Amino acid sequence: MPHTSVNPADGRLIASYPDWDSGALNNALELAHVAWRTWRFTSFDHRAELMHEACLHLRTNLETHATLISEEMGKPLREARAEVEKCALACEYYALWARHFLQEEPVESDAGRSYVAYQPLGTLLAVMPWNFPYWQVFRAAVPALMAGNVVALKHASNVPRIALALEKLFRDSGFPEGIFTTLMIGAGQVAEAIASPFVHAVTLTGSENAGRRVAETAGRHLKKCVLELGGSDPFIVFADADLEAAANAAIASRYQNCGQSCIAAKRLILAPEIADRFVSLLVAKADELKVGDPVNEETQIGPMARADLRDELHRQVTDSINQGAQPLLGCQPLPGEGAYYLPSVLDRVTPGMRAYREELFGPVMAVIRAEDEEDALRIANDTPFGLGASLWSQDTQRAEMLSAAIEAGCAFINGMVKSDPRLPFGGIKASGFGRELSYHGIREFVNAKTVWLR
């Protein structure tokens, strides 16, 4: 199946690229492996110099990169710019800190000298999604490259121009051929890539089903993998919360990127004392969001990335309404061309409804009313996912204590869940395993080698 670039704002075909055959895939991976044999021995100073060039390239060509994101997957231009800048920050961060994170660690033992050395594994296969098509790639690739690995990118098939632009970006920044390679392969060829003797580890950001398939294949070939999968993050508002601040954060978290974010506030869990007031506030704010062409500076909600994704979201919403959920806002596609879906609020979502048990990957907030504080925590954990959680209370000490009961990879108190190069990012349960970012992320794909000297 070809890689097809379609503008989701109007359904216009932009470009199409054929899938590689097995020969082309094998050649690209072998070239990457050959490049790694030299790259692994380059100095941190040299890697950092090139990474700073990548940072400069991103900032110098920010409008070009941001416009490409908006055209190919529908992200509003203002958000696309922020995504590109975040990639530049990641380049800066690891160029500065990689040497420190991977420096040899002396250990007292029965040796005359012993230490742990962190050494690169080889070629990292990165299977990446379309929703943050630059950031997801950079947060995996930048630490891997700074550690001395090389990266082979299998990007989502609906963002092929971005995939090719990323390869060109690294080449234009001075990285040698083979250090960062875009593989024009389909999902059905991922298992073949993992099995290749020229691939040594794999990282995937994607759906739970994709994660299971990749983990199974990687396990069969005894290759390390990190999985960042779906999420159905709880956003808990306790009775003593600052409702205005919480509502603003809920809007930003749920509706950014047209709701297509694994760490979006997908389940709004409300204390009974403030539920009615908060829902009214939320609906009023969501109703003010401007839907339109993503390249328009005023647009806050662009189209969803593909029409089939919009249609599946609408089936989830319609089924939930038929099961008893109350539609307070939107809950329908925008008529006309493009894969648009209106900012939506579903109230009184309860167990058994699709909106309760499934991830809604679009601009739909599911409101769940808790009976009390204990019930709010129970609801927060009543999900197969465990990526992030946001808790809102003016008693921060108590909120911090309650966050210990949340089954998730991160908990944000009085703030929306986000990724940050300085902090480890990842989930538990069906949200995956392993960590990206911080020093935890750069150490995922290195060999912690013990060195012992008499």
Backbone hydrogen bonds, N-H to C=O, Kabsch-Sander energy under -0.5 kcal/mol:
donor,donor_aa,acceptor,acceptor_aa,energy
3,H,17,Y,-3.2
4,T,2,P,-0.7
4,T,157,S,-0.8
5,S,15,A,-3.2
6,V,4,T,-0.7
7,N,12,R,-2.9
10,D,7,N,-1.2
11,G,7,N,-2.6
12,R,7,N,-0.6
14,I,5,S,-3.3
15,A,5,S,-1.3
17,Y,3,H,-2.8
20,W,184,M,-3.2
25,L,21,D,-2.1
26,N,22,S,-2.6
27,N,23,G,-2.3
28,A,24,A,-2.1
29,L,25,L,-2.3
30,E,26,N,-2.3
31,L,27,N,-2.2
32,A,28,A,-2.0
33,H,29,L,-2.1
34,V,30,E,-2.3
35,A,31,L,-2.3
36,W,32,A,-2.1
37,R,33,H,-1.4
38,T,34,V,-0.6
38,T,35,A,-0.9
39,W,35,A,-2.6
40,R,36,W,-2.7
41,F,38,T,-1.5
42,T,39,W,-1.7
47,R,43,S,-2.3
48,A,44,F,-2.8
49,E,45,D,-2.1
50,L,46,H,-2.0
51,M,47,R,-2.3
52,H,48,A,-2.4
53,E,49,E,-1.4
54,A,50,L,-2.0
55,C,51,M,-2.1
56,L,52,H,-2.5
57,H,53,E,-2.6
58,L,54,A,-2.3
59,R,55,C,-2.0
60,T,56,L,-2.8
61,N,57,H,-2.1
62,L,59,R,-1.0
65,H,61,N,-2.3
66,A,62,L,-2.9
67,T,63,E,-2.4
68,L,64,T,-1.8
69,I,65,H,-2.0
70,S,66,A,-2.3
71,E,67,T,-2.6
72,E,68,L,-2.2
73,M,69,I,-2.5
74,G,69,I,-0.6
74,G,70,S,-1.1
75,K,69,I,-0.7
77,L,294,P,-3.0
79,E,76,P,-0.8
80,A,76,P,-2.3
81,R,77,L,-2.4
82,A,78,R,-1.4
83,E,79,E,-2.0
84,V,80,A,-2.1
85,E,81,R,-2.4
86,K,82,A,-2.0
87,C,83,E,-1.6
88,A,84,V,-1.8
89,L,85,E,-2.1
90,A,86,K,-1.9
91,C,87,C,-2.0
92,E,88,A,-2.2
93,Y,89,L,-2.7
94,Y,90,A,-2.3
95,A,91,C,-2.0
96,L,92,E,-1.6
97,W,93,Y,-2.3
98,A,94,Y,-2.2
101,F,97,W,-2.4
102,L,98,A,-1.8
103,Q,100,H,-0.9
105,E,116,V,-2.2
107,V,114,S,-2.6
112,G,453,L,-2.3
113,R,453,L,-1.7
115,Y,451,V,-2.2
116,V,105,E,-2.2
117,A,115,Y,-0.5
117,A,449,K,-3.1
118,Y,102,L,-0.6
119,Q,117,A,-0.7
119,Q,447,N,-2.1
121,L,445,F,-1.0
124,L,122,G,-0.5
124,L,150,V,-3.1
125,L,123,T,-0.6
125,L,201,A,-2.8
126,A,124,L,-0.6
126,A,152,A,-2.8
127,V,125,L,-0.6
127,V,203,T,-2.9
128,M,126,A,-0.7
128,M,154,K,-1.9
136,Q,132,F,-2.5
138,F,134,Y,-2.6
139,R,135,W,-2.8
140,A,136,Q,-0.8
140,A,137,V,-0.5
141,A,137,V,-3.2
142,V,138,F,-2.4
144,A,140,A,-1.1
145,L,141,A,-3.0
146,M,142,V,-2.3
147,A,143,P,-1.5
148,G,145,L,-1.3
149,N,144,A,-2.4
150,V,122,G,-2.2
151,V,179,I,-2.8
152,A,124,L,-2.7
153,L,151,V,-0.5
153,L,181,T,-3.5
154,K,126,A,-3.0
154,K,152,A,-0.5
155,H,153,L,-0.7
159,V,156,A,-1.7
163,A,159,V,-2.0
164,L,160,P,-2.3
165,A,161,R,-2.1
166,L,162,I,-2.3
167,E,163,A,-1.6
168,K,164,L,-2.1
169,L,165,A,-2.3
170,F,166,L,-1.9
171,R,167,E,-2.0
172,D,168,K,-3.2
173,S,169,L,-1.2
174,G,171,R,-1.7
175,F,170,F,-2.1
179,I,176,P,-1.8
181,T,151,V,-2.5
183,L,153,L,-3.5
183,L,181,T,-0.6
184,M,182,T,-0.6
185,I,183,L,-1.9
189,Q,186,G,-1.8
190,V,187,A,-1.4
193,A,189,Q,-1.9
194,I,190,V,-2.6
195,A,191,A,-2.1
196,S,192,E,-0.8
196,S,193,A,-0.8
199,V,196,S,-1.6
200,H,123,T,-2.5
201,A,123,T,-1.3
202,V,224,K,-2.3
203,T,125,L,-2.7
204,L,226,V,-2.4
205,T,127,V,-2.2
206,G,228,E,-1.8
211,G,207,S,-2.2
212,R,208,E,-2.2
213,R,209,N,-1.9
214,V,210,A,-2.4
215,A,211,G,-2.8
216,E,212,R,-2.2
217,T,213,R,-2.1
218,A,214,V,-3.1
219,G,215,A,-2.5
220,R,216,E,-1.9
221,H,217,T,-1.5
222,L,219,G,-1.1
223,K,218,A,-2.7
224,K,200,H,-0.6
226,V,202,V,-1.5
227,L,433,F,-2.3
228,E,204,L,-2.8
229,L,227,L,-0.6
229,L,431,S,-2.5
233,D,264,A,-0.5
235,F,267,R,-2.8
236,I,390,S,-3.0
237,V,235,F,-0.5
237,V,269,I,-2.6
238,F,236,I,-0.6
238,F,392,W,-2.3
241,A,238,F,-1.7
243,L,241,A,-1.1
246,A,242,D,-2.6
247,A,243,L,-2.5
248,N,244,E,-2.2
249,A,245,A,-2.1
250,A,246,A,-2.5
251,I,247,A,-2.3
252,A,248,N,-2.2
253,S,249,A,-2.9
254,R,250,A,-2.6
255,Y,251,I,-2.3
256,Q,252,A,-1.2
258,C,255,Y,-1.2
259,G,256,Q,-1.6
260,Q,257,N,-1.9
261,S,259,G,-1.5
264,A,261,S,-1.3
266,K,233,D,-0.7
266,K,264,A,-1.6
267,R,233,D,-2.3
268,L,266,K,-0.5
268,L,366,A,-2.9
269,I,235,F,-2.0
269,I,267,R,-0.8
270,L,268,L,-0.6
270,L,368,I,-2.2
271,A,237,V,-2.0
274,I,271,A,-1.1
275,A,271,A,-0.9
278,F,274,I,-2.8
279,V,275,A,-2.6
280,S,276,D,-2.1
281,L,277,R,-2.0
282,L,278,F,-2.8
283,V,279,V,-2.7
284,A,280,S,-2.0
285,K,281,L,-2.0
286,A,282,L,-2.8
287,D,283,V,-2.1
288,E,284,A,-0.5
288,E,285,K,-0.9
289,L,286,A,-1.2
291,V,289,L,-0.6
292,G,301,I,-2.2
296,N,293,D,-2.0
299,T,296,N,-1.4
300,Q,290,K,-2.8
301,I,290,K,-2.4
304,M,339,A,-3.2
310,R,306,R,-1.7
311,D,307,A,-2.4
312,E,308,D,-2.0
313,L,309,L,-2.2
314,H,310,R,-2.3
315,R,311,D,-1.7
316,Q,312,E,-2.0
317,V,313,L,-2.3
318,T,314,H,-3.1
319,D,315,R,-2.6
320,S,316,Q,-1.9
321,I,317,V,-2.3
322,N,318,T,-2.4
323,Q,319,D,-1.3
324,G,321,I,-1.6
325,A,320,S,-2.5
326,Q,347,D,-2.8
328,L,326,Q,-0.6
328,L,345,V,-2.7
329,L,345,V,-1.2
334,L,340,Y,-1.4
339,A,8,P,-2.7
340,Y,338,G,-1.0
342,L,332,Q,-1.9
344,S,363,P,-2.5
345,V,329,L,-1.7
346,L,365,M,-3.2
347,D,326,Q,-3.3
347,D,345,V,-0.5
349,V,367,V,-2.7
353,M,350,T,-1.8
356,Y,353,M,-0.9
357,R,353,M,-1.8
358,E,354,R,-2.5
361,F,359,E,-0.8
362,G,360,L,-1.4
364,V,362,G,-2.4
365,M,344,S,-2.4
366,A,266,K,-1.5
366,A,364,V,-0.5
367,V,346,L,-3.3
367,V,365,M,-0.6
368,I,268,L,-3.5
368,I,366,A,-0.5
370,A,270,L,-2.6
370,A,368,I,-0.6
376,A,372,D,-2.0
377,L,373,E,-1.8
378,R,374,E,-1.9
379,I,375,D,-2.6
380,A,376,A,-2.2
381,N,377,L,-1.6
382,D,378,R,-0.6
382,D,379,I,-1.1
383,T,381,N,-2.1
386,G,428,I,-0.5
389,A,410,C,-0.7
390,S,234,P,-2.2
391,L,412,F,-2.8
392,W,236,I,-2.3
393,S,391,L,-0.5
396,T,394,Q,-1.2
399,A,395,D,-2.4
400,E,396,T,-2.4
401,M,397,Q,-1.7
402,L,398,R,-2.6
403,S,399,A,-2.0
404,A,400,E,-0.6
404,A,401,M,-0.9
405,A,402,L,-1.8
406,I,403,S,-1.4
408,A,406,I,-1.3
409,G,386,G,-0.9
409,G,387,L,-0.9
410,C,387,L,-0.8
412,F,389,A,-2.9
414,N,391,L,-3.3
414,N,412,F,-0.6
423,L,420,D,-2.3
425,F,436,E,-2.6
428,I,386,G,-2.2
430,A,384,P,-2.7
431,S,428,I,-2.1
432,G,429,K,-1.5
433,F,227,L,-0.9
436,E,425,F,-2.8
437,L,139,R,-0.5
438,S,421,P,-2.3
441,G,437,L,-2.8
442,I,438,S,-1.2
443,R,439,Y,-1.2
444,E,441,G,-1.2
446,V,443,R,-0.8
447,N,119,Q,-4.0
448,A,446,V,-0.7
449,K,117,A,-3.1
449,K,447,N,-1.5
451,V,115,Y,-2.9
453,L,113,R,-2.7
